[in-house]
Amino acid sequence: MLVIGVLMLAAFTSGAIIHAYAGDKSVLDPNTYSKVIVTSGDTLWRIADEYAPEHEDIRHYLNDLMKLNKLKSSTIQAGDVLLLPKRD
């Protein structure tokens, strides 16, 4: 009985972790992004400000931009190619 309980707990925990990291599927769909090449002087905030839709909070767009590009920080360099989330 204890083994079954432990297995059920492990399955539930694994499912919760996978669900938490899955995030917004539209961010990961290759049909929902475009590309931009970073130039000298660009910042992630400036790029997010330029490409985020007018109605969207720039912080949300920036977060999706970082997720899509698997960035752990907002540091970017000239020549980097960034995927930009497309929005309607």
Backbone as CSV, one residue per row, in Angstrom:
resi,resn,N_x,N_y,N_z,CA_x,CA_y,CA_z,C_x,C_y,C_z
1,MET,0.822,-1.183,0.000,0.000,0.000,0.000,0.879,1.265,0.000
2,LEU,1.943,1.227,0.766,2.855,2.367,0.826,3.518,2.607,-0.529
3,VAL,3.889,1.520,-1.202,4.531,1.631,-2.516,3.581,2.287,-3.512
4,ILE,2.316,1.906,-3.489,1.327,2.494,-4.403,1.180,3.983,-4.116
5,GLY,1.149,4.346,-2.845,1.043,5.751,-2.473,2.233,6.564,-2.955
6,VAL,3.421,6.011,-2.803,4.639,6.693,-3.251,4.630,6.851,-4.770
7,LEU,4.229,5.801,-5.484,4.166,5.879,-6.951,3.142,6.910,-7.415
8,MET,1.994,6.957,-6.748,0.975,7.947,-7.116,1.478,9.364,-6.853
9,LEU,2.151,9.558,-5.740,2.706,10.872,-5.416,3.756,11.285,-6.442
10,ALA,4.618,10.348,-6.833,5.652,10.642,-7.833,5.020,10.996,-9.174
11,ALA,3.985,10.261,-9.574,3.312,10.541,-10.845,2.649,11.913,-10.809
12,PHE,1.978,12.236,-9.709,1.316,13.532,-9.586,2.335,14.666,-9.612
13,THR,3.413,14.515,-8.869,4.450,15.549,-8.811,5.090,15.754,-10.175
14,SER,5.392,14.664,-10.876,5.984,14.772,-12.217,5.049,15.502,-13.163
15,GLY,3.765,15.164,-13.107,2.783,15.829,-13.964,2.688,17.312,-13.668
16,ALA,2.716,17.664,-12.396,2.640,19.076,-12.014,3.868,19.843,-12.489
17,ILE,5.033,19.237,-12.381,6.270,19.894,-12.821,6.258,20.089,-14.331
18,ILE,5.870,19.059,-15.060,5.810,19.167,-16.522,4.819,20.240,-16.930
19,HIS,3.662,20.270,-16.284,2.655,21.283,-16.609,3.179,22.687,-16.316
20,ALA,3.880,22.846,-15.217,4.400,24.166,-14.842,5.420,24.672,-15.843
21,TYR,6.250,23.787,-16.375,7.286,24.206,-17.309,6.805,24.245,-18.753
22,ALA,5.635,23.693,-19.020,5.123,23.692,-20.396,4.813,25.106,-20.841
23,GLY,4.282,25.912,-19.931,3.999,27.308,-20.244,3.007,27.484,-21.370
24,ASP,3.062,28.627,-22.005,2.174,28.994,-23.096,2.661,28.332,-24.375
25,LYS,1.863,27.418,-24.925,2.261,26.685,-26.126,2.456,27.614,-27.320
26,SER,1.730,28.720,-27.380,1.868,29.622,-28.524,3.265,30.233,-28.588
27,VAL,3.932,30.336,-27.445,5.286,30.879,-27.423,6.252,29.912,-28.096
28,LEU,5.982,28.610,-28.009,6.899,27.605,-28.524,6.574,27.159,-29.943
29,ASP,5.432,27.520,-30.481,5.013,27.114,-31.818,5.811,27.889,-32.859
30,PRO,6.573,27.186,-33.734,7.420,27.889,-34.706,6.645,28.739,-35.707
31,ASN,5.339,28.546,-35.803,4.531,29.364,-36.709,4.117,30.686,-36.079
32,THR,4.496,30.905,-34.836,4.059,32.117,-34.152,5.213,33.045,-33.785
33,TYR,6.294,32.982,-34.533,7.395,33.905,-34.255,8.068,34.365,-35.544
34,SER,8.787,35.478,-35.432,9.636,35.969,-36.516,11.040,36.125,-35.930
35,LYS,11.985,36.549,-36.757,13.379,36.667,-36.302,13.878,38.097,-36.448
36,VAL,14.817,38.461,-35.589,15.498,39.744,-35.682,16.965,39.506,-35.321
37,ILE,17.848,40.220,-36.005,19.282,40.144,-35.698,19.636,41.343,-34.825
38,VAL,20.250,41.070,-33.693,20.630,42.114,-32.744,21.767,42.937,-33.340
39,THR,21.633,44.259,-33.261,22.686,45.156,-33.735,23.343,45.846,-32.536
40,SER,24.466,46.476,-32.777,25.202,47.161,-31.725,24.306,48.187,-31.033
41,GLY,24.292,48.159,-29.722,23.493,49.103,-28.947,22.098,48.609,-28.609
42,ASP,21.663,47.515,-29.237,20.341,46.966,-28.926,20.312,46.421,-27.506
43,THR,19.163,46.531,-26.882,18.913,45.877,-25.599,17.650,45.044,-25.756
44,LEU,17.499,44.071,-24.905,16.306,43.234,-24.957,15.058,44.066,-24.675
45,TRP,15.175,45.018,-23.765,14.042,45.891,-23.451,13.654,46.739,-24.666
46,ARG,14.642,47.271,-25.390,14.329,48.092,-26.557,13.650,47.255,-27.629
47,ILE,14.147,46.042,-27.840,13.548,45.157,-28.841,12.123,44.801,-28.432
48,ALA,11.930,44.478,-27.160,10.583,44.162,-26.670,9.661,45.363,-26.842
49,ASP,10.164,46.555,-26.541,9.359,47.769,-26.684,8.974,48.010,-28.140
50,GLU,9.885,47.720,-29.053,9.629,47.942,-30.479,8.633,46.938,-31.053
51,TYR,8.708,45.689,-30.624,7.909,44.635,-31.247,6.673,44.210,-30.464
52,ALA,6.571,44.573,-29.203,5.393,44.190,-28.417,4.166,44.933,-28.935
53,PRO,3.030,44.254,-29.005,1.801,44.934,-29.415,1.460,46.064,-28.446
54,GLU,0.801,47.063,-28.956,0.474,48.246,-28.168,-0.349,47.911,-26.923
55,HIS,-1.237,46.931,-27.030,-2.134,46.588,-25.922,-1.495,45.668,-24.876
56,GLU,-0.283,45.180,-25.137,0.338,44.199,-24.244,1.371,44.847,-23.324
57,ASP,1.363,44.424,-22.088,2.363,44.872,-21.122,3.736,44.405,-21.612
58,ILE,4.663,45.332,-21.739,5.988,45.009,-22.276,6.684,43.928,-21.443
59,ARG,6.398,43.892,-20.146,7.027,42.877,-19.288,6.587,41.469,-19.669
60,HIS,5.326,41.306,-20.060,4.841,39.992,-20.500,5.506,39.593,-21.813
61,TYR,5.601,40.556,-22.727,6.244,40.266,-24.010,7.719,39.926,-23.793
62,LEU,8.383,40.682,-22.944,9.793,40.428,-22.640,9.975,39.036,-22.032
63,ASN,9.088,38.656,-21.135,9.151,37.325,-20.529,9.010,36.239,-21.598
64,ASP,8.051,36.403,-22.512,7.875,35.432,-23.594,9.080,35.426,-24.530
65,LEU,9.642,36.595,-24.780,10.836,36.715,-25.621,12.005,35.941,-25.001
66,MET,12.167,36.078,-23.699,13.244,35.362,-23.009,12.995,33.853,-23.011
67,LYS,11.744,33.432,-22.795,11.412,31.998,-22.822,11.669,31.405,-24.194
68,LEU,11.179,32.086,-25.219,11.305,31.587,-26.583,12.765,31.415,-26.977
69,ASN,13.620,32.328,-26.512,15.041,32.286,-26.859,15.893,31.596,-25.795
70,LYS,15.238,31.039,-24.788,15.915,30.312,-23.704,17.010,31.159,-23.055
71,LEU,16.678,32.427,-22.805,17.626,33.353,-22.175,17.444,33.329,-20.665
72,LYS,18.542,33.272,-19.943,18.493,33.309,-18.483,18.670,34.734,-17.959
73,SER,19.153,35.627,-18.824,19.288,37.030,-18.456,18.942,37.870,-19.684
74,SER,18.868,39.165,-19.492,18.513,40.049,-20.608,19.735,40.497,-21.408
75,THR,20.881,39.888,-21.171,22.104,40.245,-21.887,22.082,39.663,-23.295
76,ILE,22.232,40.535,-24.295,22.314,40.109,-25.694,23.500,40.811,-26.336
77,GLN,23.963,40.267,-27.471,25.119,40.840,-28.156,24.808,41.026,-29.630
78,ALA,25.483,41.993,-30.245,25.335,42.217,-31.684,25.613,40.909,-32.417
79,GLY,24.762,40.600,-33.375,24.901,39.369,-34.146,24.004,38.246,-33.659
80,ASP,23.513,38.352,-32.413,22.572,37.340,-31.922,21.318,37.362,-32.790
81,VAL,20.741,36.203,-33.010,19.467,36.101,-33.726,18.408,35.754,-32.692
82,LEU,17.408,36.615,-32.575,16.337,36.396,-31.608,15.048,36.034,-32.325
83,LEU,14.320,35.111,-31.739,12.981,34.790,-32.203,12.028,35.720,-31.476
84,LEU,11.117,36.326,-32.216,10.169,37.274,-31.642,8.772,36.676,-31.648
85,PRO,8.115,36.624,-30.487,6.746,36.122,-30.458,5.831,37.036,-31.271
86,LYS,5.047,36.440,-32.167,4.069,37.221,-32.929,2.788,37.293,-32.121
87,ARG,2.136,38.398,-32.201,0.857,38.601,-31.520,-0.142,39.154,-32.528
88,ASP,-1.408,38.874,-32.263,-2.485,39.422,-33.114,-2.824,40.826,-32.715
